[in-house]
């Protein structure tokens, strides 16, 4: 074999090796990015982070919740995170209603007189004005949703009784 052929074969092997290693490096980076995204989605607070302990509304929750305001002009929205077992009291949004966009964990939403609905990331709950309801985490899971207040003149929230332990413990 002459020098030119040896050089060509050597260069070909180097290129093939570089492509193989490059693909493995790329695959490793892609896996790392996917792992990072999965970690953010399952960490308390999900992709928006945990926020501060929700002390202003403490009296309307069983357990600890956390609040991270996202927008305040035009439409108010916040990432709300519930520790496992945390839920808010029954309440009614007068005039405006609310939209929940579930971002992390497992939780529940229940309207008065209806069975509780289990919620998972990607679920959307449109809560009309004047509907008595509650929402919160499952017993064994952190739970986060973006709460969007539907704008309306004179909109208020009426906080009512807690969701009883007996009623809550029936949920899986």
N, C-alpha and C positions, 0 to 999 in steps of 0.2 A: 504494500500500500504506500502510495507516495504521500509526501508531507501535506499536500493540498487536501487530499481525501481525509487524512487524519484530522486536520484542522476543521474541516466541514463537519465531520462526525462529532468532534468535540464541541463545536459551537452548537450543533443541533441538540446534543445532550444537555448542555448548559441552558439553552432556551427552554427545553422541556422541563428541566428541574426547576427553573425559575417560575414557570407557569404553575407547576404543581405546588410549590411552596407558596407562591402568591395566592393561589386559590385557598390554600389552608389558612393563611394569614387573614384573608378576606372573610372566610367562613368563621374564624375565631372572633374577628371583630363584629361580625353580624350577630353571632351568638351572644357576645357580651352586650351589645346594644339591646337585643331582645330580652336578655336577663334583667338589664337595668330597667327597661320599660315594665316588665312583669313585676319587678320589685316595687316600682312606684305605684302601680295599680293596686297592689295588695298591702302596701304600708298604710298605717292609719292616716286618714286624710286623702289617700289616693293621689292622683296626679297633681292636685292643687295644694297638697300639704295639709298638716293638721290644723294650723291656726291657733288661736288663743282659747283658753278655757272660757266657755260661754257663761260667765258669772252673771251677766245682766238678766238672763232668762232662767237661771238656776232653779227658781221655785216652780217652773213649769215642766221640769224634767225629772225622771227617776234615773239616777246615774249621771255620769259626766258626759257633757257634749262640748264640742269645740266649734268655733266659728271663724271663718276666714272670709271677710267681705271681698267680693270680686268687682262689683260695679255699684255705683250709687247714683249716678246721674241718669235720668230718664227711666230706666228700669233697674230696680234693686235686685242684686243677686249675691248669694253667699254660698260658699262650700260649708256644709254642716256635717260634722263627723260625730258619730255616736260610739261610745265604747260598748263592748259586748254587754247586752242586757239593758242598755239605756233606751228610753223612749220618752217622747214628749206626752203631755197631757192631751186629753181630748180638747179640740179647739175648733173655732169657726172663723174663717176669713170673711168678713162682711164686705160686700161690694166688689172687691178685687179678685179674690181667688188666688191660687198658687200653682206653680208648675214645679215638679221635682224631676231632676235628671240624675239617675243613679250612676255613680262613678266608681264605687268600690264596695266590696264586702257583700253581706247578705242582710236584708232587713225586711220590714213589713210596712204596709199601709192598710188602714182599715177605715171604712166609712161606717157610721152608725147604722145598725140593722143589717149589715152585710158581713160575709166572712173576710178575714184578713187575707191580703194578697202578699205572697212572698216576692221580694224584689231582689234583682241582681243587676250588675253593671250593664248599662245600655237600656234599662227600662225607663220609661217616661210615664209620669202620673200627672194628669191634668185635673186639678181639684177646683171644681166650680165654686163660686162664692156661695155662702150660706150652707155649706155641707159640713156637718160635724164629723171630725176624723182625727186620727193620730198616725204617727209614723215613728219608726225607730229601728234599732239593731236587733238581730237575732241574739239569742242567749250566748251563742258561741262564736260570734263574729263581729268585728268592727264593721261599721256601715257609714258610707258617705254619699251625700247627694248635693247637687246644686239646687238651692231653693230660689226660685224666681217669683217675686211678688208681681202679680198682674196689676198694672197701674189702674187706679180708679180714684176719682175724687171722693175724699172722705173714707177711704178704706181703713179698716181697723181689724185687729185680731182679738177675739174673745177667748180667753183661756178658761178651761173648765176643769172637771175632776180628773185625777190621775187614772191611767189605765191600771186596773187592779191586778195584783200578782196572780190571783186565781185565773183570771181571764188570759193574762199574758203567758202563764206557764203551760197552757194548753197548746201553744204554738210549738211547732217542731224546731 
